[in-house]
Amino acid sequence: MIVRLAALAERFGVGASLLGALFSLSAKVLGSVLGLLAFAIATRSMPASDFGVVAITFNIASFLATVGVLGQDALIIRNWAETRAEKDDGASRGALIFGAGVTLLSSLAAALAFVLLCRANAAAHGIWNLPLPGGADVIASAAVFLIGQALLHFVSHAARAICGVAVSEPHSEVTWRLVLVICFSVATFLGYERGATIFFSAAALGCFVAVAVQSTAILRRLDATVRAAAPVMRVRAWARRSASILSAVTAEAASQYAEVVVIGLVSSSTVSAAYFVVARIAGVFPMIAAGFHGYLSSRFANLFYARRQEEAQRLIGKVMMLAALVVCVLGLLLVAFGDRLLGLFGASYAAERLPLLALSCGLAFSTLMGPGAGVLLATGHELFYSRLLIVSILARTLGLALLTPTYGLLGAAAVIGLVVASLSASIAYYCRKRVGIDPSIVGFFLSPR
């Protein structure tokens, strides 16, 4: 089926690079729609304060899942490209085993940390002003979801490197959310209580289904020589890389998920819920970026380590031109129909059109700055990247603490949009200067340095 689509695309003049990027984007779009649907059902089936707890819990669990991979998702892309370029079958197998083992152990530790955090918060009787679940059933289901998400992060990146985007993207983006929507919708329709428990249980089930499907595909796709080779573990080298990547991954995860938690701390769970809704809709732009960047990650690494920088720059440029077209179309749609999209989550959210547009502007600009983060991580500049992220996190936290209590949701959206735009521009500039590759839309008109 994929071969036929590729042949048809070539007949109409659509290159393989753009076809793959469009496929990745389509999976992201469908996954985003399913995610919005799941949260829309949640907002309409529970009070705003309860949904605020779900939103904050979801963000904390997602943050710990991202950190809990310990950078193995990014590392497997780099390690696989290097070991295959060296034709070292044992090291290729060892890279898979090393990454999977580290991810499993660290995700269990992250889940335990989450449980202890929830218990400590409940014992503090709200002194921390952090709206987290206190019931054992919700905590347990969210912890299992955390483990499933961490495993899904690693397996999806491994599948992308070994099997390609045709395997990784549909299951990492669509499968788990589809299971969540179906199970949660049925439970809501049947009138089951404990909505938060059902939500996280369904999400966890979806994650493990996606992990199982992709793991099977990886095992089938591995070359016989890799399967038969004795695993070679470059533990010291990979551990050093993991440690250097971890700081960048932690900072990146904090920048992605911390806003809802910080807003809950400085204001209320209701404002957090409103920001969560706005961020989910404006998140269409990071979704576009993630779709294109996910497609580019393994291909860029392969080209870069094969010393084919000009080809890598052309590939990024083509994909970014397509991204610019999609950003323009979606920007116009948000301007025209943003209030209606907000209304899907409930009438109380329909009035938040201005915060939605403020946040969307910053995220759209960031998308046009391209996959700079992936370029830095793939080329050994993770230390500088982590420092930039730490500065941006401090700026976000300070801005939210100063503006959210006074200006509410609009102040929070403006702060996040401005910081994200500044960060992405800085990363693109550094990539051009130090790596010799311009990941932004500007790179379409330039050659590598």
C-alpha positions, -999 to +999 in steps of 0.1 A: +000+000+000+028+024+009+047+016-023+016+023-044+011+056-027+047+065-033+045+056-069+013+077-073+030+106-056+059+105-079+036+105-109+021+138-097+055+153-089+053+149-052+087+139-039+092+111-014+104+136+012+072+156+010+050+125+009+066+112+041+062+146+057+026+148+047+020+113+061+035+122+094+015+154+095-017+135+088-011+112+117-004+142+139-036+159+128-057+128+134-041+122+168-047+159+177-084+157+167-088+126+188-071+142+218-093+173+215-123+150+213-113+131+245-108+163+265-140+179+251-159+149+264-141+153+297-149+190+301-186+183+294-188+153+318-173+168+349-172+202+367-145+227+357-126+222+390-125+184+385-114+188+349-086+212+362-074+183+384-074+160+354-056+185+333-029+191+359-025+154+366-022+147+329+005+173+325+025+161+355+022+124+344+032+134+308+062+154+321+074+125+343+069+101+314+090+123+291+117+126+317+114+089+326+127+078+292+160+094+303+166+106+267+165+071+253+140+081+226+163+107+212+194+085+218+181+055+198+178+076+167+214+087+170+228+053+181+209+034+154+221+057+127+257+054+139+258+017+144+241+010+110+265+033+093+293+013+109+276-020+099+280-032+135+251-056+140+260-064+176+261-027+186+228-021+168+211-049+188+228-037+219+215-001+214+179-014+213+184-036+244+201-008+263+174+018+254+145-005+262+160-016+295+168+019+307+134+031+297+115+003+315+134+008+348+133+045+348+096+047+339+089+025+369+109+049+391+090+079+376+057+062+384+067+056+420+078+093+423+044+103+409+025+082+435+047+096+463+040+131+451+003+126+451+003+110+486+025+138+500+002+164+485-029+147+500-011+145+534-003+183+532-041+190+530-037+215+502-009+235+518+010+233+484-021+246+466-015+219+440-048+202+428-037+166+425-058+134+429-061+119+463-080+087+456-059+055+452-078+045+420-070+077+402-034+078+413-029+042+403-044+046+368-025+078+362+008+060+373+001+032+348-006+057+321+028+073+329+046+040+324+027+034+292+036+069+278+073+064+287+075+031+269+056+045+239+081+074+236+110+050+232+093+023+211+079+050+187+113+065+181+129+030+177+101+022+152+108+054+133+145+046+130+140+010+121+106+007+103+100+042+092+072+067+097+046+044+082+048+023+114+058+048+140+035+078+134+000+062+132+005+042+164+024+068+184-002+095+176-035+078+167-038+043+182-036+052+219-059+082+216-084+062+196-086+036+224-090+064+249-118+081+230-137+048+224-134+036+260-140+069+277-170+077+254-186+044+261-181+048+299-195+083+299-225+072+278-232+044+302-231+068+331-201+054+350-187+076+377-151+081+386-144+098+353-108+106+360-100+069+368-117+058+336-099+085+316-064+075+327-071+038+326-083+040+290-053+062+281-030+036+296-046+008+277-042+027+245-005+032+252+002-004+258-017-015+227+004+009+206+036-003+223+027-039+215+019-033+179+051-013+172+073-037+191+060-065+169+068-045+138+103-038+150+111-074+156+098-084+122+117-056+105+151-063+121+177-078+098+185-114+105+221-105+111+211-080+138+187-105+155+214-132+154+243-110+166+255-110+201+246-077+217+274-052+221+268-027+249+287+005+247+276+013+281+300+041+290+295+060+258+258+056+258+255+064+295+275+096+289+252+106+260+221+097+281+233+120+309+240+149+285+207+145+267+188+141+300+192+177+310+179+188+276+150+164+277+141+174+313+141+211+304+122+205+272+095+185+291+093+211+317+088+238+291+061+217+275+041+207+305+049+231+334+026+259+324-006+243+335+009+233+368+024+268+375-008+285+366-026+262+390-002+272+417-004+310+412-041+311+404-066+283+405-075+250+389-103+267+369-078+291+352-055+261+346-084+242+330-091+272+307-054+275+298-053+238+291-082+241+266-066+271+249-032+254+247-048+222+233-063+242+204-032+264+198-012+232+201-021+225+165+011+244+156+035+224+178+016+194+165+025+204+129+061+209+141+063+176+158+049+158+128+074+173+104+103+171+129+095+134+137+097+127+100+130+146+097+148+133+128+160+099+116+166+111+080+186+141+091+207+120+114+215+095+086+224+122+062+244+142+087+266+113+098+270+103+061+285+138+056+257+148+032+250+182+047+238+198+015+212+171+010+201+174+046+196+212+042+176+207+010+154+181+028+147+204+057+140+233+034+114+214+014+096+203+045+096+237+060+081+252+029+052+227+033+050+236+070+047+273+062+018+266+039+000+246+065+007+272+092-008+300+071-040+279+064-044+269+100-038+305+112-066+318+091-089+291+103-082+299+140-089+336+133-122+328+117-134+299+138-114+301+171-144+309+193-164+280+179-136+256+186-134+269+221-171+264+224-167+227+218-153+224+253-182+243+269-199+277+266-177+292+294-146+287+272-159+304+241-150+339+253-113+331+255-106+339+218-080+366+225-058+344+247-061+317+220-048+341+193-020+355+215-007+320+222-012+308+186+010+337+172+040+326+193+035+289+186+031+295+148+063+315+147+081+288+165+069+262+140+084+283+112+117+282+130+120+245+122+134+214+139+163+232+156+160+211+188+162+178+168+193+192+149+211+201+181+203+168+198+214+148+168+247+166+164+259+166+200+249+201+211+225+190+238+243+209+265+238+243+249+202+233+241+195+224+277+209+258+289+186+276+265+156+257+277+165+264+313+166+301+306+132+299+288+117+279+317+128+305+342+114+333+320+081+315+316+078+308+353+087+344+363+063+358+337+034+336+347+040+344+384+039+381+377+012+384+351-013+356+357-026+368+390-034+402+375-042+395+339-054+360+341-055+337+311-045+365+286-014+373+306-004+337+307-009+332+270+010+363+261+040+353+282+042+317+268+038+329+232+066+355+236+090+331+253+084+303+229+090+325+199+122+339+213+135+305+222+129+290+187+146+320+170+177+316+192+179+279+185+176+284+147+204+310+148+227+287+168+221+258+144+230+280+115+261+293+132+275+262+149+261+232+130+260+248+096+224+239+090+195+264+090+164+245+103+140+275+098+120+285+067+149+308+058+170+277+052+150+269+020+168+298+004+203+291+018+230+265+014+247+248+043+277+268+058 
